[in-house]
Amino acid sequence: MRRAATLLRRRAISAIPVLLIVLIFTFVLLENASGDAVDAYLVSIGGGDAGLRDALREQYGLNGSMLARFWLYASSVLRLDFGWSLAFDRPVLGLILERLPNTLLLMGSATALAFILGTTLGIVAGARPGGLMDRVLSTLSLALYATPGFWLGLVLAIVFAVQLRWLPTSGIETIASGKQGFARALDIARHLVLPVASLGLIYLALFLRVMRTAMAAIWPLDFVLFAEAKGLSRRRIVLRHVARNAALPLVTVLGLQAATMLGGSVVIESVFAIPGFGRLAQEAVSGRDTPLLMGIILTSAVFVILVNLAVDILYAVFDPRIGSGESAA
């Protein structure tokens, strides 16, 4: 418990400069992009004169210097409200809290599918490296990992939603259905089947290959040869000795894929019209809504930091040498 607290304190302190770098870099990058939210708004209404443009920029604080605009946004971040969305005319924090649960539900379900099924198939493939099952699963996983996520989502939607009509084509739930409780949860689950499959199957192949490779590297080690010499069953050796020691790299991959899966959700949410975090980012870009886009990027950075913090804590639990090293430092 003390090792986990020490690790948590160290990671929290190191996260502050990371968030500051993300904040400054994102602001400078967006400030150097052409146009702003006022230009996008004027285009959407068919244009406007210079007086209207100047009045809107004065209203939203866009006519000040770069330093003044940065301080305006940084102060809103310190207040934890992330400023005001120019495109939606709403607080940025409210928009993020409204869309983020849908993305977390999609990502959590896809991660669980990829991790559980990918690890299981990786154990099957790594039980006999070089065998027939290993070659078949490795080939299929490579083909699946090379498949673009948006293409896989479109194919699944055409087959299972358009042709077979087994599942809904889009959305997170049936609009104005009036369902409550378990009926609503079941409706959401039906809508998430295709998006979760599209997002999770790609990373399933990655977990499979990582688990298989780690197990193949462990088979020649002395403790495995000793277990075989003792006459233990193949099943016991695979599950209790080889797979157990090969599982630690999966924790690393789980943390590294958090940011990648968050980026992949942008494409999947666009394909299946899910009102989530990724689609909100797309709308912020199209509307040139700098405060909203910066709030999305900063929230994504916090999410990735928290996931990697959880991975570090899991490492300290699974491998006490890591936690003791942190405490000694």
C-alpha positions as CSV (number, residue, x, y, z in Angstrom):
1,M,0.0,0.0,0.0
2,R,2.9,2.4,0.8
3,R,4.6,1.6,-2.5
4,A,1.4,2.3,-4.4
5,A,1.0,5.7,-2.5
6,T,4.6,6.6,-3.3
7,L,4.2,5.7,-6.9
8,L,0.9,7.7,-7.1
9,R,2.6,10.8,-5.6
10,R,5.5,10.6,-8.0
11,R,3.4,10.2,-11.1
12,A,1.0,13.0,-10.0
13,I,3.9,15.4,-9.7
14,S,5.4,14.3,-13.0
15,A,2.0,14.8,-14.7
16,I,1.9,18.5,-14.0
17,P,4.7,19.5,-16.5
18,V,3.2,17.1,-19.1
19,L,-0.1,18.8,-19.0
20,L,1.5,22.2,-19.1
21,I,3.5,21.2,-22.2
22,V,0.3,19.9,-23.8
23,L,-1.6,23.1,-23.0
24,I,1.1,25.4,-24.4
25,F,1.9,23.3,-27.5
26,T,-1.8,22.9,-28.4
27,F,-2.5,26.6,-28.0
28,V,0.4,27.7,-30.1
29,L,-0.5,25.1,-32.8
30,L,-4.1,26.2,-33.0
31,E,-3.2,29.9,-32.9
32,N,-1.1,29.4,-36.0
33,A,-3.9,27.6,-37.9
34,S,-5.9,29.7,-40.4
35,G,-9.2,31.1,-39.5
36,D,-11.2,30.9,-36.2
37,A,-14.6,30.2,-34.9
38,V,-15.9,33.6,-36.1
39,D,-14.9,32.9,-39.6
40,A,-16.6,29.5,-39.5
41,Y,-19.8,31.1,-38.1
42,L,-19.9,33.7,-40.8
43,V,-19.4,31.1,-43.5
44,S,-22.3,29.1,-42.0
45,I,-24.7,32.1,-42.2
46,G,-23.6,33.1,-45.7
47,G,-21.1,35.8,-44.8
48,G,-21.1,39.1,-42.9
49,D,-19.5,42.6,-43.0
50,A,-16.3,43.7,-41.2
51,G,-18.4,45.3,-38.4
52,L,-20.1,42.1,-37.5
53,R,-16.8,40.2,-37.6
54,D,-15.1,42.7,-35.3
55,A,-18.1,42.7,-32.9
56,L,-18.1,38.9,-32.6
57,R,-14.3,38.8,-32.0
58,E,-14.7,41.5,-29.4
59,Q,-17.5,39.5,-27.7
60,Y,-15.5,36.2,-27.6
61,G,-12.1,37.8,-26.7
62,L,-10.5,36.9,-30.0
63,N,-9.1,40.3,-30.8
64,G,-6.5,40.5,-28.1
65,S,-2.9,39.5,-28.2
66,M,-1.8,35.8,-28.2
67,L,-0.5,36.2,-24.7
68,A,-3.8,37.6,-23.5
69,R,-5.8,34.8,-25.2
70,F,-3.5,32.2,-23.6
71,W,-4.0,33.7,-20.2
72,L,-7.8,33.8,-20.7
73,Y,-7.8,30.1,-21.6
74,A,-5.3,29.1,-18.9
75,S,-7.4,30.8,-16.2
76,S,-10.4,28.9,-17.4
77,V,-8.5,25.7,-17.1
78,L,-7.4,26.6,-13.6
79,R,-11.1,27.2,-12.8
80,L,-11.8,23.7,-14.2
81,D,-14.5,25.0,-16.6
82,F,-12.4,25.0,-19.9
83,G,-14.0,28.1,-21.2
84,W,-16.9,28.7,-23.5
85,S,-17.6,26.8,-26.7
86,L,-18.1,29.3,-29.6
87,A,-19.7,26.8,-31.9
88,F,-22.2,25.3,-29.4
89,D,-22.6,28.5,-27.3
90,R,-22.3,26.4,-24.2
91,P,-19.6,25.7,-21.5
92,V,-16.9,23.4,-22.7
93,L,-17.0,21.3,-19.6
94,G,-20.7,20.6,-20.0
95,L,-20.2,19.4,-23.5
96,I,-17.3,17.1,-22.5
97,L,-19.1,15.6,-19.6
98,E,-22.1,15.0,-21.9
99,R,-20.2,13.2,-24.6
100,L,-17.4,11.5,-22.6
101,P,-19.5,8.6,-21.0
102,N,-20.5,7.3,-24.5
103,T,-16.8,7.1,-25.5
104,L,-15.7,5.5,-22.3
105,L,-18.5,2.9,-22.7
106,L,-17.3,2.2,-26.2
107,M,-13.6,2.1,-25.3
108,G,-14.2,0.1,-22.2
109,S,-16.2,-2.6,-24.0
110,A,-13.8,-2.7,-26.9
111,T,-10.8,-3.0,-24.5
112,A,-12.5,-5.8,-22.6
113,L,-13.3,-7.7,-25.8
114,A,-9.8,-7.2,-27.2
115,F,-7.9,-8.1,-23.9
116,I,-10.0,-11.1,-22.9
117,L,-10.4,-12.7,-26.3
118,G,-6.9,-11.7,-27.5
119,T,-5.2,-13.1,-24.4
120,T,-7.1,-16.3,-24.6
121,L,-6.3,-16.9,-28.3
122,G,-2.7,-15.8,-27.6
123,I,-2.4,-18.6,-24.9
124,V,-3.8,-21.1,-27.4
125,A,-1.3,-20.0,-30.1
126,G,1.6,-19.9,-27.6
127,A,0.9,-23.3,-26.1
128,R,2.6,-24.9,-29.0
129,P,4.8,-22.4,-30.8
130,G,5.3,-23.3,-34.4
131,G,2.3,-25.6,-34.4
132,L,-0.7,-25.6,-36.8
133,M,-2.9,-23.6,-34.4
134,D,-0.1,-21.1,-33.9
135,R,0.4,-20.5,-37.6
136,V,-3.3,-20.2,-38.3
137,L,-4.0,-17.7,-35.5
138,S,-0.8,-15.7,-36.3
139,T,-1.8,-15.4,-39.9
140,L,-5.4,-14.4,-39.1
141,S,-4.3,-11.9,-36.5
142,L,-1.8,-10.3,-38.9
143,A,-4.5,-9.9,-41.6
144,L,-7.0,-8.5,-39.0
145,Y,-4.4,-6.0,-37.6
146,A,-3.7,-4.8,-41.2
147,T,-7.4,-4.1,-41.8
148,P,-8.4,-0.4,-41.5
149,G,-10.9,0.2,-38.7
150,F,-13.3,2.3,-40.7
151,W,-13.4,-0.4,-43.5
152,L,-14.1,-3.1,-41.0
153,G,-16.9,-1.0,-39.5
154,L,-18.5,-0.3,-42.9
155,V,-18.4,-4.0,-43.8
156,L,-19.9,-5.1,-40.5
157,A,-22.6,-2.4,-40.9
158,I,-23.5,-3.5,-44.4
159,V,-23.6,-7.2,-43.6
160,F,-25.3,-7.3,-40.1
161,A,-27.3,-4.0,-40.2
162,V,-28.3,-3.4,-43.8
163,Q,-28.5,-6.9,-45.3
164,L,-29.3,-9.2,-42.4
165,R,-31.0,-6.4,-40.3
166,W,-29.9,-8.1,-37.1
167,L,-28.5,-4.9,-35.5
168,P,-29.0,-1.1,-35.6
169,T,-27.0,0.9,-38.1
170,S,-26.1,3.9,-36.0
171,G,-26.6,5.8,-32.8
172,I,-26.0,4.9,-29.1
173,E,-29.7,4.0,-28.4
174,T,-33.1,4.2,-30.0
175,I,-34.3,7.8,-30.2
176,A,-37.4,8.6,-28.1
177,S,-38.0,4.9,-27.3
178,G,-39.0,5.6,-23.7
179,K,-37.1,2.5,-22.5
180,Q,-35.9,2.5,-18.9
181,G,-33.8,0.2,-16.7
182,F,-32.8,-3.2,-18.2
183,A,-34.7,-2.6,-21.4
184,R,-32.7,0.6,-22.1
185,A,-29.4,-1.2,-21.2
186,L,-30.2,-3.9,-23.6
187,D,-31.0,-1.4,-26.3
188,I,-27.7,0.4,-25.8
189,A,-25.9,-3.0,-25.9
190,R,-27.5,-3.8,-29.3
191,H,-26.4,-0.5,-30.7
192,L,-22.8,-1.0,-29.4
193,V,-22.2,-4.5,-30.8
194,L,-21.0,-3.3,-34.2
195,P,-18.9,-0.3,-33.0
196,V,-17.3,-2.4,-30.2
197,A,-16.5,-5.2,-32.7
198,S,-15.0,-2.8,-35.2
199,L,-12.8,-1.1,-32.6
200,G,-12.0,-4.2,-30.5
201,L,-11.1,-6.7,-33.2
202,I,-8.2,-4.7,-34.4
203,Y,-6.6,-4.6,-31.0
204,L,-7.5,-8.2,-30.3
205,A,-5.0,-9.1,-32.9
206,L,-2.3,-7.1,-31.2
207,F,-2.9,-8.7,-27.8
208,L,-2.9,-12.1,-29.4
209,R,0.5,-11.5,-31.0
210,V,2.0,-10.0,-27.9
211,M,0.9,-12.9,-25.7
212,R,2.0,-15.5,-28.2
213,T,5.5,-13.9,-28.6
214,A,6.0,-13.6,-24.9
215,M,5.0,-17.2,-24.3
216,A,7.3,-18.4,-27.1
217,A,10.2,-16.6,-25.4
218,I,9.5,-18.2,-22.0
219,W,9.3,-21.9,-23.2
220,P,13.1,-22.4,-23.3
221,L,13.7,-21.0,-19.8
222,D,15.1,-23.2,-17.1
223,F,12.0,-23.1,-14.8
224,V,9.8,-24.4,-17.6
225,L,12.2,-27.2,-18.4
226,F,12.3,-28.0,-14.7
227,A,8.5,-28.2,-14.6
228,E,8.5,-30.5,-17.6
229,A,11.1,-32.7,-16.0
230,K,8.9,-33.0,-12.9
231,G,6.2,-34.5,-15.0
232,L,3.6,-31.7,-14.7
233,S,0.8,-31.8,-17.2
234,R,1.0,-29.7,-20.4
235,R,-2.1,-27.7,-19.3
236,R,-0.6,-26.9,-15.9
237,I,2.7,-25.8,-17.4
238,V,1.0,-23.6,-19.9
239,L,-1.5,-21.9,-17.5
240,R,0.5,-21.8,-14.2
241,H,4.0,-21.2,-15.5
242,V,4.3,-19.9,-19.1
243,A,1.1,-17.8,-19.5
244,R,1.3,-16.4,-16.0
245,N,4.8,-15.1,-16.6
246,A,4.0,-13.9,-20.1
247,A,1.1,-11.8,-19.0
248,L,3.1,-8.8,-17.7
249,P,3.9,-7.3,-21.2
250,L,0.1,-7.3,-21.9
251,V,-0.2,-4.7,-19.1
252,T,2.3,-2.5,-20.9
253,V,0.4,-2.8,-24.2
254,L,-2.8,-2.1,-22.4
255,G,-1.5,1.3,-21.3
256,L,0.1,2.2,-24.6
257,Q,-3.1,1.4,-26.6
258,A,-5.2,3.7,-24.5
259,A,-4.3,6.8,-26.6
260,T,-4.5,4.8,-29.8
261,M,-7.9,3.5,-29.0
262,L,-9.1,7.0,-28.1
263,G,-8.0,8.1,-31.5
264,G,-9.6,5.2,-33.2
265,S,-12.9,6.0,-31.5
266,V,-13.0,9.2,-33.6
267,V,-13.3,7.1,-36.8
268,I,-15.7,4.5,-35.3
269,E,-18.0,7.2,-33.8
270,S,-18.1,8.9,-37.2
271,V,-19.0,5.7,-39.0
272,F,-21.8,4.7,-36.6
273,A,-22.9,8.2,-35.7
274,I,-22.3,7.8,-32.0
275,P,-22.5,11.1,-30.1
276,G,-19.2,10.6,-28.3
277,F,-15.9,12.3,-27.5
278,G,-14.4,11.6,-30.9
279,R,-17.3,13.0,-32.8
280,L,-17.3,16.1,-30.6
281,A,-13.6,16.6,-31.6
282,Q,-14.6,16.4,-35.3
283,E,-17.3,19.0,-34.8
284,A,-14.9,21.2,-32.9
285,V,-12.4,21.0,-35.8
286,S,-15.0,21.7,-38.5
287,G,-16.3,24.7,-36.4
288,R,-12.8,25.9,-35.6
289,D,-13.8,26.0,-32.0
290,T,-10.5,26.5,-30.3
291,P,-11.6,26.4,-26.7
292,L,-13.6,23.2,-27.2
293,L,-10.8,21.6,-29.1
294,M,-8.2,22.5,-26.5
295,G,-10.5,21.2,-23.8
296,I,-10.9,17.9,-25.7
297,I,-7.1,17.5,-26.1
298,L,-6.4,18.4,-22.5
299,T,-9.1,15.9,-21.3
300,S,-7.6,13.2,-23.5
301,A,-4.1,13.9,-22.1
302,V,-5.5,13.5,-18.5
303,F,-7.2,10.3,-19.5
304,V,-4.0,8.8,-21.0
305,I,-2.0,9.9,-17.9
306,L,-4.6,8.2,-15.6
307,V,-4.5,5.0,-17.6
308,N,-0.7,4.8,-17.5
309,L,-0.8,5.6,-13.8
310,A,-3.2,2.6,-13.4
311,V,-0.7,0.5,-15.4
312,D,2.2,1.5,-13.2
313,I,0.2,0.6,-10.1
314,L,-0.6,-2.8,-11.6
315,Y,3.0,-3.3,-12.4
316,A,3.9,-2.6,-8.8
317,V,1.3,-5.2,-7.7
318,F,2.3,-7.9,-10.2
319,D,6.1,-7.3,-9.9
320,P,7.1,-6.1,-6.4
321,R,10.6,-5.3,-7.6
322,I,9.2,-2.3,-9.5
323,G,7.4,-0.9,-6.5
324,S,10.4,-1.4,-4.2
325,G,12.6,0.4,-6.8
326,E,10.3,3.4,-6.7
327,S,10.3,3.5,-2.9
328,A,14.1,3.2,-2.7
329,A,14.5,6.1,-5.2
